[in-house]
């Protein structure tokens, strides 16, 4: 066992056993839980940037064909992930209370339920794949590649769902380093597969490198192959190797129990509804951007990818916050949960402020790597520099949301997200796009993210997110 693992497990044991944690130990636990998750998210986005650069080298049409369906892909991926949140939060609470066998029973019930839901999403996605690009207003030259890209993505959903479920279960059990390492490995595999699938055979340093020359379709096949490999590996680590979640030591039923399903639905359903409505807003945004031309659509796609470098560390910290807050509240330690949550929020704001400053400074260089098209580079740089100012408050909303999920409080935060994005972002984007183009769309986004962060911080200060645990001290 590594020194990192010993420190982290010892601190989590103090929470479960009702022992006090000093301020320094709380800071250390927050960092130990957050850093691996941040590194995994960062590596994932770096690999996505490399992936996008590979596709970007094929021209603006190739990038636009992926950008056209990117918001719908996010919708399906988010629904796939939302299905497991309710089960994982229950597992965190059970582990925090020391009920390991009950946590394993919830894991057993989650596997068939989440896989069945992923299969349903795969069927729906496959059935609409050849109509979707036309519905979104894509031009003829990009619709064919967009359709094939979305079809392969849809067929891979059961494996991406399994990967999401198992990784989240491990994180909620306190094991953040294994899913982080495996996600990094998945990103590396994705780039390797893409190298051979996107480009045709070519010579490099006198060595002939074989290639399938599949272009845009090769990129999504490479991603799908990496998901298949890593999802099976993380399933093994979750059900066989995990000390808290191992299912091989004692037999149990995989048949879902109604009480477990009801609690899971209570937590997950608001998140799922939120993703549907939020992605509806994202799709509306794509429809707003699409008429602005291929350059604007490509710049929007690259801008979203590069901005992910800023906010994905925030999601890593949010994942850690969900786990430590969930376990603390499961152990009945409300004050400790609030203290750890505050530290996670401060860490998220600090990290994303630094990342935003770096994005502002290096946006032109990042865009020159992503695409050779000068017009796309210039427009994407412009919108990224506007967005950089919103990153601190975006961090606040991301990590606060992770804290609220750890407490099982999802309905009100989801409602807050919906009101913010529809009544602030979409309204402003529609008004500003006509006169300011893509710059206006991204300015609207920056204003909305700042507003959302302030609102989420106000809810955190109110303490209402712990309403389920108010009677516990």
DRENLO-657580 format. One record per residue (C-alpha): residue number from 1; residue in three letters; x, y, z. Coordinates in steps of 0.25 Angstrom, whole numbers. Each point is the difference from the previous one (the first is absolute). Last residue first. Layout:
N
n  res  X  Y  Z
NUM  ALA  X  Y  Z
...
// end
This chain:
473
n  res  X  Y  Z
473  UNK  -100  65  60
472  UNK  -11  -6  -8
471  UNK  -14  6  1
470  UNK  3  9  -12
469  UNK  5  -12  -9
468  UNK  -11  1  -11
467  UNK  0  15  0
466  UNK  15  0  -3
465  UNK  -1  9  -12
464  UNK  -7  10  8
463  UNK  13  5  6
462  UNK  -3  14  -4
461  UNK  15  3  -4
460  UNK  -1  -12  -10
459  UNK  -13  6  -6
458  UNK  7  14  -1
457  UNK  12  -6  -7
456  UNK  -9  -7  -10
455  UNK  -6  13  -4
454  UNK  13  7  -1
453  UNK  6  -11  -9
452  UNK  -13  1  -9
451  UNK  2  15  -3
450  UNK  14  -2  -4
449  UNK  -3  -11  -9
448  UNK  -12  8  -6
447  UNK  9  12  -3
446  UNK  11  -9  -7
445  UNK  -10  -7  -8
444  UNK  -7  13  -5
443  UNK  14  4  -4
442  UNK  2  -13  -7
441  UNK  -12  2  -9
440  UNK  3  14  -2
439  UNK  14  -3  -5
438  UNK  -6  -11  -10
437  UNK  -7  12  -7
436  UNK  -1  13  6
435  UNK  -13  6  -6
434  UNK  -9  -12  -2
433  UNK  7  -8  11
432  UNK  -3  10  11
431  UNK  -15  -2  1
430  UNK  0  -15  -2
429  UNK  12  -2  10
428  UNK  -6  9  10
427  UNK  -13  -8  1
426  UNK  8  -13  -1
425  UNK  10  4  12
424  UNK  -10  7  10
423  UNK  -13  -7  0
422  UNK  4  -13  -6
421  UNK  13  -2  7
420  UNK  -3  6  13
419  UNK  -14  -6  2
418  UNK  5  -14  -3
417  UNK  12  1  9
416  UNK  -8  5  11
415  UNK  -10  -11  -2
414  UNK  11  -11  0
413  UNK  5  6  13
412  UNK  -14  0  6
411  UNK  -2  -15  -3
410  UNK  13  -6  2
409  UNK  3  0  15
408  UNK  5  -14  3
407  UNK  11  5  9
406  UNK  11  -4  -9
405  UNK  -8  6  -11
404  UNK  0  14  7
403  UNK  15  -1  1
402  UNK  2  -3  -15
401  UNK  -9  12  -3
400  UNK  8  9  9
399  UNK  12  -5  -8
398  UNK  -6  4  -14
397  UNK  -7  13  4
396  UNK  13  5  7
395  UNK  9  -4  -11
394  UNK  -9  8  -10
393  UNK  1  12  9
392  UNK  15  -1  -1
391  UNK  0  -3  -15
390  UNK  -9  12  -5
389  UNK  12  9  -4
388  UNK  6  -11  -9
387  UNK  -13  0  -8
386  UNK  3  13  -7
385  UNK  14  -4  -3
384  UNK  -5  -13  -6
383  UNK  -9  7  -10
382  UNK  11  8  -6
381  UNK  9  -12  -1
380  UNK  -10  -8  -7
379  UNK  -3  11  -10
378  UNK  15  2  -3
377  UNK  3  -15  -2
376  UNK  -12  -3  -8
375  UNK  4  11  -10
374  UNK  15  -5  0
373  UNK  -4  -14  -4
372  UNK  11  -9  4
371  UNK  -8  -6  12
370  UNK  3  -5  14
369  UNK  14  4  1
368  UNK  -2  15  -4
367  UNK  -12  0  9
366  UNK  9  -3  12
365  UNK  10  10  -3
364  UNK  -11  11  -2
363  UNK  -7  -4  13
362  UNK  13  0  8
361  UNK  -2  13  9
360  UNK  -15  -1  2
359  UNK  1  -15  2
358  UNK  11  2  11
357  UNK  -9  10  7
356  UNK  -11  -9  0
355  UNK  8  -12  5
354  UNK  5  9  12
353  UNK  -15  4  3
352  UNK  -4  -15  -2
351  UNK  10  -5  11
350  UNK  -3  11  10
349  UNK  -16  -2  -2
348  UNK  1  -15  1
347  UNK  9  1  13
346  UNK  -9  9  6
345  UNK  -12  -9  -3
344  UNK  7  -12  5
343  UNK  4  7  13
342  UNK  -15  4  3
341  UNK  -5  -14  -3
340  UNK  10  -5  10
339  UNK  -5  9  11
338  UNK  -15  -2  -3
337  UNK  3  -16  0
336  UNK  7  2  14
335  UNK  -12  8  6
334  UNK  -10  -11  -5
333  UNK  7  -12  5
332  UNK  -10  -11  0
331  UNK  9  -11  -6
330  UNK  -9  1  -13
329  UNK  2  15  1
328  UNK  15  -2  0
327  UNK  0  -11  -11
326  UNK  -8  9  -9
325  UNK  8  12  2
324  UNK  13  -7  -3
323  UNK  -5  -7  -12
322  UNK  -8  11  -6
321  UNK  12  10  2
320  UNK  9  -9  -7
319  UNK  -9  0  -12
318  UNK  -1  15  1
317  UNK  15  1  0
316  UNK  1  -8  -13
315  UNK  -11  9  -6
314  UNK  8  12  4
313  UNK  12  -6  -7
312  UNK  -9  -1  -12
311  UNK  -3  15  -1
310  UNK  13  6  -5
309  UNK  4  -11  -10
308  UNK  -14  -1  -4
307  UNK  1  14  -6
306  UNK  9  -6  -11
305  UNK  -11  -10  -5
304  UNK  -11  11  1
303  UNK  8  10  -8
302  UNK  4  -11  -10
301  UNK  -15  -3  -3
300  UNK  -4  15  0
299  UNK  11  3  -10
298  UNK  -5  -11  -9
297  UNK  -14  5  1
296  UNK  5  14  -3
295  UNK  8  -4  -12
294  UNK  -11  -8  -5
293  UNK  -10  11  0
292  UNK  -8  9  9
291  UNK  -12  -9  -3
290  UNK  5  -11  9
289  UNK  2  9  12
288  UNK  -14  2  4
287  UNK  -3  -15  -3
286  UNK  12  -3  9
285  UNK  -6  9  11
284  UNK  -13  -7  -1
283  UNK  7  -13  1
282  UNK  7  5  13
281  UNK  -14  4  5
280  UNK  -5  -14  -3
279  UNK  12  -5  7
278  UNK  -4  8  12
277  UNK  -14  -5  0
276  UNK  4  -15  -2
275  UNK  11  1  10
274  UNK  -8  7  10
273  UNK  -11  -11  -1
272  UNK  11  -11  2
271  UNK  5  8  12
270  UNK  -14  1  6
269  UNK  -2  -15  -3
268  UNK  13  -4  7
267  UNK  -2  3  15
266  UNK  -15  -4  1
265  UNK  2  -11  -10
264  UNK  11  -7  8
263  UNK  -8  1  13
262  UNK  -12  -7  -7
261  UNK  9  -10  -7
260  UNK  7  -4  14
259  UNK  -14  -1  6
258  UNK  -5  -8  -12
257  UNK  11  -10  1
256  UNK  8  -3  -13
255  UNK  3  -15  -2
254  UNK  15  -2  0
253  UNK  -1  -9  12
252  UNK  11  -3  9
251  UNK  12  -10  1
250  UNK  12  4  10
249  UNK  15  1  -3
248  UNK  -2  3  -15
247  UNK  -7  13  1
246  UNK  11  9  4
245  UNK  -5  14  3
244  UNK  8  5  12
243  UNK  13  -7  -2
242  UNK  -1  2  -15
241  UNK  7  -11  -8
240  UNK  -11  -9  -5
239  UNK  -13  9  -3
238  UNK  7  13  -2
237  UNK  13  -3  -6
236  UNK  -6  -10  -9
235  UNK  -10  10  -5
234  UNK  11  10  -2
233  UNK  7  -10  -10
232  UNK  -13  -3  -8
231  UNK  -3  15  -1
230  UNK  15  3  -4
229  UNK  0  -9  -13
228  UNK  -14  3  -5
227  UNK  2  15  3
226  UNK  13  0  -8
225  UNK  -7  -7  -12
224  UNK  -11  10  0
223  UNK  10  12  0
222  UNK  8  -6  -12
221  UNK  -14  -3  -8
220  UNK  -3  15  3
219  UNK  13  5  -6
218  UNK  -1  -10  -12
217  UNK  -13  6  -4
216  UNK  6  14  -1
215  UNK  11  -5  -10
214  UNK  -1  -15  -3
213  UNK  14  -1  -6
212  UNK  3  -14  5
211  UNK  14  3  4
210  UNK  13  -8  -1
209  UNK  13  7  4
208  UNK  12  -1  -10
207  UNK  13  3  7
206  UNK  10  10  -7
205  UNK  -2  10  11
204  UNK  -15  0  -2
203  UNK  -6  -7  -13
202  UNK  -15  0  -1
201  UNK  -12  -9  0
200  UNK  -13  7  0
199  UNK  -4  9  12
198  UNK  -12  -2  10
197  UNK  1  -14  4
196  UNK  15  -2  3
195  UNK  2  13  8
194  UNK  -14  -1  5
193  UNK  3  -13  7
192  UNK  13  6  7
191  UNK  -8  12  4
190  UNK  -11  -8  6
189  UNK  9  -9  7
188  UNK  7  12  7
187  UNK  -13  5  4
186  UNK  -5  -13  6
185  UNK  13  -1  7
184  UNK  -2  13  7
183  UNK  -14  -5  3
182  UNK  6  -12  6
181  UNK  9  8  9
180  UNK  -11  9  5
179  UNK  -9  -12  3
178  UNK  11  -7  8
177  UNK  4  13  7
176  UNK  -14  5  6
175  UNK  -3  -12  9
174  UNK  -8  6  11
173  UNK  -12  -9  -2
172  UNK  -7  11  -7
171  UNK  12  1  -10
170  UNK  -1  -15  -2
169  UNK  -15  1  -3
168  UNK  2  11  -9
167  UNK  10  -8  -8
166  UNK  -9  -12  -1
165  UNK  -12  8  -5
164  UNK  7  8  -10
163  UNK  8  -12  -6
162  UNK  -13  -8  -1
161  UNK  -7  12  -6
160  UNK  11  2  -10
159  UNK  -1  -15  -4
158  UNK  -15  0  -2
157  UNK  1  13  -8
156  UNK  9  -5  -10
155  UNK  -11  -2  -11
154  UNK  -4  14  2
153  UNK  14  6  -3
152  UNK  1  -9  -12
151  UNK  -13  6  -5
150  UNK  4  14  3
149  UNK  12  0  -8
148  UNK  -7  -7  -12
147  UNK  -10  11  0
146  UNK  10  12  2
145  UNK  8  -6  -12
144  UNK  -12  0  -9
143  UNK  -5  14  5
142  UNK  12  8  -3
141  UNK  0  3  -15
140  UNK  -15  1  0
139  UNK  -1  11  10
138  UNK  -4  -2  14
137  UNK  -14  6  5
136  UNK  -1  -8  13
135  UNK  -11  -8  -5
134  UNK  9  -4  -12
133  UNK  11  -5  9
132  UNK  -10  -8  8
131  UNK  -7  -8  -11
130  UNK  11  -10  -2
129  UNK  3  -3  15
128  UNK  -15  0  4
127  UNK  -1  -15  1
126  UNK  14  -2  6
125  UNK  -2  10  11
124  UNK  -13  -7  4
123  UNK  5  -14  0
122  UNK  13  5  8
121  UNK  -8  7  10
120  UNK  -8  -13  3
119  UNK  13  -8  1
118  UNK  5  11  10
117  UNK  -13  -2  8
116  UNK  2  -15  1
115  UNK  15  2  4
114  UNK  -5  9  11
113  UNK  -10  -9  6
112  UNK  8  -13  -2
111  UNK  12  6  8
110  UNK  -7  9  10
109  UNK  -6  -12  8
108  UNK  14  -6  3
107  UNK  5  13  4
106  UNK  -11  2  10
105  UNK  3  -13  6
104  UNK  15  3  1
103  UNK  -4  13  8
102  UNK  -9  -8  9
101  UNK  12  -9  3
100  UNK  9  12  3
99  UNK  -9  6  10
98  UNK  10  9  7
97  UNK  -9  12  0
96  UNK  10  7  -10
95  UNK  -1  -12  -8
94  UNK  -15  0  0
93  UNK  0  15  -4
92  UNK  10  -2  -11
91  UNK  -8  -12  -6
90  UNK  -13  8  1
89  UNK  7  11  -8
88  UNK  5  -10  -10
87  UNK  -14  -6  -3
86  UNK  -7  14  -2
85  UNK  12  4  -9
84  UNK  -1  -12  -9
83  UNK  -11  4  -10
82  UNK  6  14  -1
81  UNK  12  -5  -7
80  UNK  -8  -6  -12
79  UNK  -8  13  0
78  UNK  12  8  -1
77  UNK  6  -8  -11
76  UNK  -13  1  -8
75  UNK  -1  15  2
74  UNK  15  2  -3
73  UNK  -1  -7  -13
72  UNK  -12  9  -3
71  UNK  9  12  3
70  UNK  11  -6  -9
69  UNK  -8  -3  -12
68  UNK  3  12  -9
67  UNK  14  1  7
66  UNK  4  -13  -6
65  UNK  -4  4  -15
64  UNK  6  14  3
63  UNK  14  -6  3
62  UNK  0  -8  -13
61  UNK  -5  12  -8
60  UNK  11  9  5
59  UNK  11  -9  -5
58  UNK  6  -14  2
57  UNK  11  6  9
56  UNK  -12  3  10
55  UNK  -3  -15  1
54  UNK  14  -2  6
53  UNK  -1  13  8
52  UNK  -13  -4  6
51  UNK  6  -13  4
50  UNK  12  8  6
49  UNK  -10  9  7
48  UNK  -8  -12  5
47  UNK  13  -6  5
46  UNK  3  13  8
45  UNK  -15  -1  5
44  UNK  2  -14  5
43  UNK  13  4  6
42  UNK  -6  11  8
41  UNK  -12  -8  5
40  UNK  10  -11  5
39  UNK  9  10  6
38  UNK  -12  7  7
37  UNK  -5  -14  6
36  UNK  14  -3  5
35  UNK  2  14  6
34  UNK  -14  0  7
33  UNK  0  -11  10
32  UNK  14  3  5
31  UNK  -3  15  0
30  UNK  -13  -1  8
29  UNK  7  -10  10
28  UNK  12  9  2
27  UNK  -9  12  3
26  UNK  -8  -8  10
25  UNK  12  -5  6
24  UNK  6  14  2
23  UNK  -13  5  6
22  UNK  1  -12  10
21  UNK  -10  -12  -2
20  UNK  -7  -6  12
19  UNK  -4  -14  1
18  UNK  -14  -5  -4
17  UNK  5  -14  -5
16  UNK  -5  3  -14
15  UNK  7  14  -1
14  UNK  13  -6  7
13  UNK  0  -11  -10
12  UNK  0  10  -12
11  UNK  12  6  6
10  UNK  7  -13  1
9  UNK  -4  -4  -14
8  UNK  6  13  -6
7  UNK  13  -2  8
6  UNK  2  -14  -4
5  UNK  -4  2  -14
4  UNK  10  11  -2
3  UNK  11  -8  7
2  UNK  -2  -11  -10
1  UNK  -6  -14  4
// end
